[in-house]
Structure formats: C-alpha cells, structure tokens
Amino acid sequence: MVPANIKLQPSELQFSFIRSPGPGGQNVNKVATAVLLRFNVMHSPSLPEAVRLRLIALLGTKITTQGDLLIKATRYRTQERNKQDAIERLQTLLKRAARVPKKRKETRPTLASKERRLTNKKLHGKTKALRRCKPNGDGG
C-alpha cells in the first residue's frame, strides 16, 4: 500500500480505457480493455512536497509538461485487472518516492586500496612507456 502519510483521493486518478495490443483473441479489436491512468504529480494536494520532488526526480521524462504521470496497463484481458495493475504500479512508484534516501557517510580510502591504486598506476605507466617510439640510429 501507499505509505500512511499519503492518502490519494479517488478524484485525483483519471482512468481512460483504450484498445489493448495484448492478448484477447477475437475481442482484441473490439473491446477497450487497456487502461490509461493519469495522475497529476505537480498539483496533487495529497503528496507532501518532499515526496513530490523525489517522485519528479525518479520519473524524469515520464511526466508530461503539465505534470501528469501516465501509466498504461495492457497486461491482462479485462479492464478491471488492468485497472488494478495500473493502481499497483502507481503505488510502487509512490512507495519508492516516499522512502528517504540514506545520506552517504564520507570514508577515507584504506591503505591497501591506496597501494592497489598506485600499483595499477605504475603498471599502466609501464605499458604506455613500452608503446613509445624509441629513436635509434638506423633511421626507424
């Protein structure tokens, strides 16, 4: 479920039904079973500001210029199951955005890692030195 501090209003979710390209047999070209869920991230009163910013960063280019998140569900043959699938995918995204990322603690490199770095650096330098063209007296 969505975290306890986020309560979405049903009026914030807009569903439209479209023809599904997936399985469906003879019904595939006649029945609109795919679901398009539209949720406005920018203007949702239910989202705390911190969660909204993390969600926008998480989604990146998946949000329209008006701030709408579009989720298209075509996995199942029925409207109801596709609708549930779209809602579950929205909930998963909200859960990920609600989680506060841990702050990175700066650590110092260990002595062994410094030595490994310097050893690799010396090896790389030797390899490059062998590639250099050495001038010799025979004109080549």
Protein Blocks (a to p, Z undefined) as FASTA:
>chain_A
ZZfklccdfklpccdddddfbdeijmlmmpcfbccddddfklmckbcfklmmmmmmmnmm
mpcfkopacdddfkbmbfklmmmmmmmmmmmmmmmmmpccdddddddddfklmmmmmmmm
mmmmmmmmmmpccddfkoZZ
